């Protein structure tokens, strides 16, 4: 699962066991990312806190749009773990069995609504060439209906997943088999 080993749920500190146990109860399994990152509990707590602050918000971007950012960013960063895991969540949230594969493999050519196109384009620019970002790209996002807070969210989610993608590469993190069929077959 990880070239640095992992920590079983039962062996984690109580607060992490409770927090990750809630995810496992809902999904039916413990995502490998938690088992791999649990070897450094303080870092896992910080990661989870920032992740939850960005991804669990009910303000601005929808939860599906947030996952769209993750899949586009992770595809650009060639992160198999995050594309597979968050692709599953995107499929579930959109009820579209193909969107994650299309966004991850051909983000510039996939058919999206104007708002989704603006989200993906901004995420890809921040992920691949953030120093090239100008007011013109932000104006394009605004013209597609994104608010200042939503633009911030696209940037923050992209930045968090730059970290996540790189840690997945460092650890050679492998996706849980359960992710591959989520959102593709009726539950």
Helices and strands as residue ranges (DSSP letters): G 9-11, H 14-27, H 32-37, G 38-40, H 41-55, H 63-76, H 80-94, H 99-105, H 114-129, G 130-132, H 135-143, H 148-171, G 177-180
